[in-house]
Amino acid sequence: MKILLVRNDNLGDLICTTPAIEALRKKYPDATIDIVVNSYNFLGIRNNPFVDNIFVYTKPKHVKGFNKLKALFGKIKIMNDIFFTKYDASVVFRSGYSSSAEQFSNLSRAPIRIGVKDNKNKDNFTHHIEVLSNRHEVEFCIDCLKPLNVKYNGENTYFYIEDEYIKKFSEYKNKVLFHISSRIKENKISKETFKIIFDTLKNVIFTAEPIDFNSAKWLEKNTNAKWIKTNSLLDLAGVIKNSKLFVSLDGGAMHMGPALGIQTIALSGKTDMNKWYPWGYKDLVIQDNSKIAENIDEKLIIEIIKDNLND
């Protein structure tokens, strides 16, 4: 049996798909299980023990000039490989219909094609998956496999990290780690609020994405917290893996915590956390009724952090 999976969106989304992939492998241990991802989320599936072949393409819209042409030819090659493999089943793990994702499914020529319905009724899926409210993305991905008789049996999210990255940041073992970056305005927290939190706690380190490097410099200068300037996503994973407790704004990094086996507190803004809470830690989501992360009471954040450090 040959099964093609498609998850060509964001890193956190792909990490939330890994329990379903593990459950699929358990159900069909001898199957060929391939997956289509993009260069943006590839690290979420790299070296995953439950897949055979990973088709990685760069979205042409993400590059310019000659690289755009190179990306286009790379994508065409992958599409050609999929067409001539001819799969028995394809599964598009997208809770919103995506024509680009379905394109890979159609090329698979699989008699079983699973995905969510196109509102215009123009899709070619043989099995439509209902997107239920208040259901986590991990659970939605498991639902996508119901036509293949796959059931959830306690599988966790997974992110592979080499020992070299863990050893690289071993000096920060058992620290409280904050990730202070989020792409969405309503999910951001100011450096001044982080200062209040950092000044109250001990053994704090923090990471940031380039867009927040100025805030990181300010926090390192004006608090006792140490900024760990990571150079890659794998560096970030190495720091997370060494931490005792991971506190993160909403984003892909937040999902890396549970996938690395680290207790994770989520500071959320407008995100629907019933669908996107860090898997396994729904009780550690902190979200203000206003759905603005900056409005979360810093005393509540400090209290929950201290409670979990004492557990």
PESUL-V734234 format. One record per residue. N is the residue number from 1. RES is the residue in three letters. SS is DSSP state (A for helix, B for strand, O for the rest). Layout:
n=N res=RES ss=SS
n=N res=RES ss=SS
This chain:
n=1 res=MET ss=O
n=2 res=LYS ss=B
n=3 res=ILE ss=B
n=4 res=LEU ss=B
n=5 res=LEU ss=B
n=6 res=VAL ss=B
n=7 res=ARG ss=O
n=8 res=ASN ss=O
n=9 res=ASP ss=O
n=10 res=ASN ss=O
n=11 res=LEU ss=A
n=12 res=GLY ss=A
n=13 res=ASP ss=A
n=14 res=LEU ss=A
n=15 res=ILE ss=A
n=16 res=CYS ss=O
n=17 res=THR ss=O
n=18 res=THR ss=A
n=19 res=PRO ss=A
n=20 res=ALA ss=A
n=21 res=ILE ss=A
n=22 res=GLU ss=A
n=23 res=ALA ss=A
n=24 res=LEU ss=A
n=25 res=ARG ss=A
n=26 res=LYS ss=A
n=27 res=LYS ss=A
n=28 res=TYR ss=O
n=29 res=PRO ss=O
n=30 res=ASP ss=O
n=31 res=ALA ss=O
n=32 res=THR ss=B
n=33 res=ILE ss=B
n=34 res=ASP ss=B
n=35 res=ILE ss=B
n=36 res=VAL ss=B
n=37 res=VAL ss=B
n=38 res=ASN ss=B
n=39 res=SER ss=O
n=40 res=TYR ss=O
n=41 res=ASN ss=O
n=42 res=PHE ss=A
n=43 res=LEU ss=A
n=44 res=GLY ss=A
n=45 res=ILE ss=O
n=46 res=ARG ss=O
n=47 res=ASN ss=O
n=48 res=ASN ss=O
n=49 res=PRO ss=O
n=50 res=PHE ss=O
n=51 res=VAL ss=O
n=52 res=ASP ss=O
n=53 res=ASN ss=B
n=54 res=ILE ss=B
n=55 res=PHE ss=B
n=56 res=VAL ss=B
n=57 res=TYR ss=B
n=58 res=THR ss=O
n=59 res=LYS ss=O
n=60 res=PRO ss=A
n=61 res=LYS ss=A
n=62 res=HIS ss=A
n=63 res=VAL ss=O
n=64 res=LYS ss=O
n=65 res=GLY ss=O
n=66 res=PHE ss=A
n=67 res=ASN ss=A
n=68 res=LYS ss=A
n=69 res=LEU ss=A
n=70 res=LYS ss=A
n=71 res=ALA ss=A
n=72 res=LEU ss=A
n=73 res=PHE ss=A
n=74 res=GLY ss=A
n=75 res=LYS ss=A
n=76 res=ILE ss=A
n=77 res=LYS ss=A
n=78 res=ILE ss=A
n=79 res=MET ss=A
n=80 res=ASN ss=A
n=81 res=ASP ss=A
n=82 res=ILE ss=A
n=83 res=PHE ss=A
n=84 res=PHE ss=A
n=85 res=THR ss=A
n=86 res=LYS ss=O
n=87 res=TYR ss=O
n=88 res=ASP ss=O
n=89 res=ALA ss=B
n=90 res=SER ss=B
n=91 res=VAL ss=B
n=92 res=VAL ss=B
n=93 res=PHE ss=O
n=94 res=ARG ss=O
n=95 res=SER ss=O
n=96 res=GLY ss=O
n=97 res=TYR ss=O
n=98 res=SER ss=O
n=99 res=SER ss=A
n=100 res=SER ss=A
n=101 res=ALA ss=A
n=102 res=GLU ss=A
n=103 res=GLN ss=A
n=104 res=PHE ss=A
n=105 res=SER ss=A
n=106 res=ASN ss=A
n=107 res=LEU ss=A
n=108 res=SER ss=O
n=109 res=ARG ss=O
n=110 res=ALA ss=O
n=111 res=PRO ss=O
n=112 res=ILE ss=B
n=113 res=ARG ss=B
n=114 res=ILE ss=B
n=115 res=GLY ss=B
n=116 res=VAL ss=O
n=117 res=LYS ss=O
n=118 res=ASP ss=O
n=119 res=ASN ss=O
n=120 res=LYS ss=O
n=121 res=ASN ss=O
n=122 res=LYS ss=O
n=123 res=ASP ss=O
n=124 res=ASN ss=O
n=125 res=PHE ss=O
n=126 res=THR ss=O
n=127 res=HIS ss=B
n=128 res=HIS ss=B
n=129 res=ILE ss=O
n=130 res=GLU ss=O
n=131 res=VAL ss=O
n=132 res=LEU ss=O
n=133 res=SER ss=O
n=134 res=ASN ss=O
n=135 res=ARG ss=O
n=136 res=HIS ss=O
n=137 res=GLU ss=A
n=138 res=VAL ss=A
n=139 res=GLU ss=A
n=140 res=PHE ss=A
n=141 res=CYS ss=A
n=142 res=ILE ss=A
n=143 res=ASP ss=A
n=144 res=CYS ss=O
n=145 res=LEU ss=O
n=146 res=LYS ss=A
n=147 res=PRO ss=A
n=148 res=LEU ss=A
n=149 res=ASN ss=O
n=150 res=VAL ss=O
n=151 res=LYS ss=O
n=152 res=TYR ss=O
n=153 res=ASN ss=O
n=154 res=GLY ss=O
n=155 res=GLU ss=O
n=156 res=ASN ss=O
n=157 res=THR ss=O
n=158 res=TYR ss=O
n=159 res=PHE ss=O
n=160 res=TYR ss=O
n=161 res=ILE ss=O
n=162 res=GLU ss=O
n=163 res=ASP ss=A
n=164 res=GLU ss=A
n=165 res=TYR ss=A
n=166 res=ILE ss=A
n=167 res=LYS ss=A
n=168 res=LYS ss=A
n=169 res=PHE ss=O
n=170 res=SER ss=A
n=171 res=GLU ss=A
n=172 res=TYR ss=A
n=173 res=LYS ss=O
n=174 res=ASN ss=O
n=175 res=LYS ss=O
n=176 res=VAL ss=B
n=177 res=LEU ss=B
n=178 res=PHE ss=B
n=179 res=HIS ss=B
n=180 res=ILE ss=O
n=181 res=SER ss=O
n=182 res=SER ss=O
n=183 res=ARG ss=O
n=184 res=ILE ss=O
n=185 res=LYS ss=A
n=186 res=GLU ss=A
n=187 res=ASN ss=A
n=188 res=LYS ss=O
n=189 res=ILE ss=O
n=190 res=SER ss=O
n=191 res=LYS ss=A
n=192 res=GLU ss=A
n=193 res=THR ss=A
n=194 res=PHE ss=A
n=195 res=LYS ss=A
n=196 res=ILE ss=A
n=197 res=ILE ss=A
n=198 res=PHE ss=A
n=199 res=ASP ss=A
n=200 res=THR ss=A
n=201 res=LEU ss=O
n=202 res=LYS ss=O
n=203 res=ASN ss=O
n=204 res=VAL ss=B
n=205 res=ILE ss=B
n=206 res=PHE ss=B
n=207 res=THR ss=B
n=208 res=ALA ss=O
n=209 res=GLU ss=O
n=210 res=PRO ss=A
n=211 res=ILE ss=A
n=212 res=ASP ss=A
n=213 res=PHE ss=A
n=214 res=ASN ss=A
n=215 res=SER ss=A
n=216 res=ALA ss=A
n=217 res=LYS ss=A
n=218 res=TRP ss=A
n=219 res=LEU ss=A
n=220 res=GLU ss=A
n=221 res=LYS ss=A
n=222 res=ASN ss=A
n=223 res=THR ss=O
n=224 res=ASN ss=O
n=225 res=ALA ss=O
n=226 res=LYS ss=B
n=227 res=TRP ss=B
n=228 res=ILE ss=O
n=229 res=LYS ss=O
n=230 res=THR ss=O
n=231 res=ASN ss=O
n=232 res=SER ss=O
n=233 res=LEU ss=A
n=234 res=LEU ss=A
n=235 res=ASP ss=A
n=236 res=LEU ss=A
n=237 res=ALA ss=A
n=238 res=GLY ss=A
n=239 res=VAL ss=A
n=240 res=ILE ss=A
n=241 res=LYS ss=A
n=242 res=ASN ss=A
n=243 res=SER ss=O
n=244 res=LYS ss=O
n=245 res=LEU ss=B
n=246 res=PHE ss=B
n=247 res=VAL ss=B
n=248 res=SER ss=B
n=249 res=LEU ss=B
n=250 res=ASP ss=O
n=251 res=GLY ss=O
n=252 res=GLY ss=A
n=253 res=ALA ss=A
n=254 res=MET ss=A
n=255 res=HIS ss=A
n=256 res=MET ss=A
n=257 res=GLY ss=A
n=258 res=PRO ss=A
n=259 res=ALA ss=A
n=260 res=LEU ss=O
n=261 res=GLY ss=O
n=262 res=ILE ss=O
n=263 res=GLN ss=O
n=264 res=THR ss=B
n=265 res=ILE ss=B
n=266 res=ALA ss=B
n=267 res=LEU ss=B
n=268 res=SER ss=B
n=269 res=GLY ss=O
n=270 res=LYS ss=O
n=271 res=THR ss=O
n=272 res=ASP ss=O
n=273 res=MET ss=A
n=274 res=ASN ss=A
n=275 res=LYS ss=A
n=276 res=TRP ss=A
n=277 res=TYR ss=O
n=278 res=PRO ss=O
n=279 res=TRP ss=O
n=280 res=GLY ss=O
n=281 res=TYR ss=O
n=282 res=LYS ss=A
n=283 res=ASP ss=A
n=284 res=LEU ss=A
n=285 res=VAL ss=B
n=286 res=ILE ss=B
n=287 res=GLN ss=B
n=288 res=ASP ss=O
n=289 res=ASN ss=O
n=290 res=SER ss=O
n=291 res=LYS ss=O
n=292 res=ILE ss=O
n=293 res=ALA ss=A
n=294 res=GLU ss=A
n=295 res=ASN ss=A
n=296 res=ILE ss=O
n=297 res=ASP ss=O
n=298 res=GLU ss=A
n=299 res=LYS ss=A
n=300 res=LEU ss=A
n=301 res=ILE ss=A
n=302 res=ILE ss=A
n=303 res=GLU ss=A
n=304 res=ILE ss=A
n=305 res=ILE ss=A
n=306 res=LYS ss=A
n=307 res=ASP ss=A
n=308 res=ASN ss=A
n=309 res=LEU ss=A
n=310 res=ASN ss=O
n=311 res=ASP ss=O
